């Protein structure tokens, strides 16, 4: 039985175990601040991507069919961070804390780069064996597949299109039931499979549309606790440790997190790990199950 689909037992969900090793403050916060949007912490920072750019230039010479991108690298770095920092894979739902059995990443792909074009919800589970190459291949293949059609062809996109056609009173009633099922963690699989709101991390590649990173809210529906927007890769003059000024490749990243799942110290260390991975991109070629060896001191 897969990690994601294991049988539900008392106190646990199909996709996560009940995490009881939480502080009293966290428990109280889950009752006082009941909505995920009440507990958002957002920060924006600029990450040095110079080493990643050099790394990609060499890697992309190895294949001509597609290009591994900076977004693929960030996806892989985030997956590794969640693997090594398990509290980042937690969520609060039904006023309880849960830790997912697996790691999942989600993002939105534009079917066509033009006004009015549909967007497709992309969702992937990652494993200990995954590397940048395997994740990049899957992302490229999935995106190319959805771009074969101007409109949604099923899955969670198809379900949303169907629900949107219901009369407003009926839609309100149906969504009310779905929200109750969501609270208790008993929504049927066809409503949760492939839904980014049930991913470990939901990312938006705004750089692909030449847009800077922006704040993006979390959603009260679902279980997603981390939202990341990635801006455009650009040049910036930066001060180096030896005191010199250099023109570097940088990318702006905005992160919104549910503050109930961990404390600020844990969040800060997790972001340091992402920064370390981007500064040492050879780590991206290692399977996610292999520790990065990062010294958190």
C-alpha positions in Angstrom: 0.0 0.0 0.0 1.4 3.4 -1.0 2.3 6.0 1.6 -0.3 8.4 0.3 -3.2 5.8 0.2 -2.6 4.0 3.5 -5.7 3.0 5.3 -7.1 5.5 7.8 -6.8 4.6 11.4 -8.2 6.3 14.6 -6.9 9.9 14.8 -5.0 9.7 11.5 -6.0 10.6 8.0 -5.5 8.7 4.8 -2.7 11.1 3.8 -1.2 12.0 7.2 -0.7 10.9 10.8 -1.9 12.8 13.8 1.1 14.7 15.2 0.8 14.9 19.0 4.2 16.2 19.8 3.1 19.9 19.6 3.3 22.6 22.2 0.4 23.9 24.3 0.8 27.2 22.5 0.3 25.5 19.1 -2.8 23.7 20.3 -4.4 26.9 21.7 -3.5 28.7 18.5 -5.3 26.1 16.4 -8.5 26.8 18.4 -8.1 30.6 18.7 -6.8 31.2 15.2 -8.9 28.6 13.5 -8.3 29.7 9.9 -5.1 29.2 8.0 -5.3 32.7 6.6 -5.3 34.1 10.2 -1.9 32.5 10.8 0.1 33.6 7.7 3.7 34.6 8.0 5.2 36.0 4.7 8.7 37.0 3.8 10.4 38.1 0.6 14.0 37.6 -0.1 16.6 37.6 -2.9 18.5 34.4 -3.4 21.9 34.2 -5.2 21.4 31.9 -8.2 24.8 32.4 -9.8 26.0 28.9 -9.1 22.7 27.4 -10.3 22.9 29.2 -13.6 26.5 27.9 -14.2 25.3 24.4 -13.2 22.3 24.6 -15.6 24.5 25.7 -18.5 26.6 22.6 -18.2 23.6 20.3 -17.5 21.6 21.5 -20.5 24.5 20.8 -22.9 23.8 17.1 -22.1 20.3 17.1 -23.7 18.7 19.1 -26.5 15.1 17.9 -26.2 14.3 20.2 -23.3 15.8 22.6 -20.8 16.2 22.1 -17.1 15.2 25.5 -15.7 15.8 27.5 -12.5 12.2 26.7 -11.5 13.0 23.0 -11.7 16.0 23.6 -9.4 13.8 25.5 -6.9 11.2 22.7 -6.9 13.9 20.1 -6.2 15.5 22.3 -3.5 12.2 22.8 -1.8 11.5 19.0 -1.9 14.8 18.3 -0.3 14.2 20.9 2.4 10.8 19.4 3.2 12.5 15.9 3.3 15.1 17.1 5.8 12.8 19.4 7.8 9.7 17.2 8.5 7.9 19.9 10.5 7.6 21.8 7.2 5.4 18.9 6.0 2.8 19.4 8.6 -0.6 21.1 8.5 -3.5 22.0 10.7 -7.0 20.8 9.8 -10.0 20.2 12.0 -8.0 22.0 14.8 -5.5 19.1 14.9 -1.9 18.9 13.7 -1.0 16.3 11.1 2.3 15.3 9.4 2.0 14.0 5.8 3.1 10.5 4.9 4.6 11.7 1.7 6.0 14.9 0.0 4.0 16.6 -2.8 4.6 19.6 -4.9 2.1 21.6 -6.9 2.1 24.4 -9.3 0.0 26.0 -12.0 0.8 25.9 -15.7 -0.5 28.3 -18.3 -1.9 26.4 -21.3 -1.1 29.3 -23.6 0.8 32.5 -23.0 -2.1 34.8 -24.0 -5.0 36.6 -22.3 -8.0 34.3 -21.5 -6.0 31.1 -21.8 -6.9 28.4 -19.2 -4.6 27.3 -16.4 -3.9 23.7 -15.4 -3.3 22.5 -11.9 -0.1 20.4 -11.7 0.6 18.0 -8.9 3.4 15.6 -8.2 4.4 13.2 -5.4 8.2 12.9 -4.9 10.1 10.0 -3.4 13.5 9.5 -1.8 14.9 8.3 -5.2 14.0 11.5 -7.0 16.7 13.9 -8.2 16.7 17.1 -10.3 16.7 15.1 -13.5 13.7 13.0 -12.6 11.7 15.9 -11.3 12.6 18.0 -14.3 11.6 15.3 -16.8 8.3 14.9 -15.1 7.5 18.6 -14.9 8.5 19.1 -18.6 6.4 16.1 -19.7 3.3 17.0 -17.7 3.4 20.6 -18.9 3.8 19.6 -22.5 0.8 17.2 -22.1 -1.6 19.8 -20.7 -0.5 22.3 -23.4 -1.8 19.9 -26.1 -5.3 21.2 -25.3 -6.7 24.7 -24.9 -9.0 23.7 -22.1 -9.1 21.3 -19.2 -9.4 17.6 -20.0 -10.4 16.1 -16.7 -9.0 15.7 -13.2 -9.4 18.4 -10.6 -9.7 21.0 -13.4 -12.6 19.1 -14.9 -14.3 18.8 -11.5 -14.1 22.5 -10.9 -15.5 23.2 -14.4 -18.4 20.9 -13.7 -19.2 22.4 -10.3 -19.0 25.9 -11.7 -21.9 25.2 -14.0 -24.3 24.4 -11.1 -26.9 26.9 -10.1 -25.6 29.2 -7.3 -27.8 27.9 -4.5 -26.9 24.3 -5.3 -23.2 25.2 -5.7 -23.3 26.8 -2.2 -24.9 23.7 -0.8 -22.4 21.3 -2.4 -19.4 23.4 -1.4 -20.7 23.6 2.2 -20.8 19.8 2.3 -17.2 19.6 0.9 -16.0 22.0 3.5 -17.4 19.8 6.3 -15.8 16.7 4.8 -12.6 18.7 4.5 -12.7 19.7 8.2 -12.9 16.0 9.2 -10.5 14.8 6.6 -12.9 12.5 4.9 -13.2 14.1 1.4 -13.3 11.4 -1.3 -10.1 10.9 -3.3 -11.6 12.3 -6.5 -11.9 15.7 -4.8 -8.4 15.7 -3.3 -6.2 13.8 -5.8 -4.3 16.4 -7.9 -5.6 19.4 -6.0 -2.8 21.8 -5.1 -4.6 22.7 -1.9 -3.6 19.3 -0.6 0.1 19.6 -1.5 3.0 20.0 0.9 4.1 23.1 -1.0 2.2 25.1 -3.7 4.5 27.1 -6.0 3.9 29.7 -8.6 6.5 30.3 -11.3 5.8 34.0 -12.0 9.2 34.3 -13.6 7.8 32.3 -16.6 5.5 35.3 -17.3 8.1 37.9 -16.6 6.5 38.8 -13.3 8.3 39.5 -9.9 7.6 37.4 -6.9 4.6 38.6 -4.9 2.8 37.8 -1.7 0.3 35.0 -2.2 -2.2 34.0 0.5 -2.8 30.5 1.9 -6.2 28.9 1.6 -8.4 27.7 4.4 -9.6 24.8 2.3 -7.4 21.8 2.0 -4.1 21.1 3.9 -1.5 23.2 2.1 0.7 25.2 4.6 3.4 26.7 2.4 2.9 28.9 -0.7 6.0 30.0 -2.7 6.1 32.4 -5.6 9.3 32.6 -7.7 10.1 35.8 -9.6 12.2 36.5 -12.7 15.9 35.6 -12.8 17.8 38.9 -13.1 21.2 40.5 -12.6 22.1 42.4 -9.4 25.3 43.9 -8.1 26.0 42.3 -4.7 28.7 42.7 -1.9 30.7 39.5 -1.6 32.3 38.1 1.7 35.7 39.4 0.6 34.4 42.9 0.3 34.3 43.1 -3.5 31.3 44.0 -5.6 30.2 41.5 -8.2 27.3 41.2 -10.7 25.4 38.1 -9.7 22.4 36.2 -11.0 19.6 36.5 -8.5 16.0 35.4 -8.1 13.3 36.9 -5.8 11.3 34.4 -3.8 8.3 35.1 -1.6 7.2 32.5 1.0 3.9 32.4 2.9 3.7 29.9 5.8 1.2 28.8 8.4 3.0 29.9 11.5 1.2 27.2 13.6 3.2 24.3 12.2 6.6 25.3 13.7 8.4 28.3 15.2 10.4 31.1 13.6 13.7 29.5 14.4 12.7 26.3 12.6 11.5 28.3 9.6 14.7 30.3 9.4 16.9 27.2 9.4 14.7 25.6 6.7 15.2 28.7 4.5 19.0 28.6 5.2 19.0 25.0 3.8 17.3 26.2 0.6 19.9 28.9 0.3 22.7 26.4 0.9 21.4 24.0 -1.8 21.2 26.8 -4.4 24.8 27.8 -3.6 25.8 24.2 -4.0 23.7 22.9 -6.8 25.5 19.6 -7.1 23.3 18.6 -4.2 20.3 18.7 -6.6 21.7 15.6 -8.4 21.6 13.5 -5.3 18.6 11.4 -4.4 16.3 13.3 -2.0 16.8 10.4 0.5 20.5 11.3 0.9 21.2 13.9 3.6 22.6 17.2 2.3 25.1 17.3 5.2 24.3 21.0 5.8 25.7 22.3 9.1 22.9 24.4 10.8 25.3 26.2 13.2 
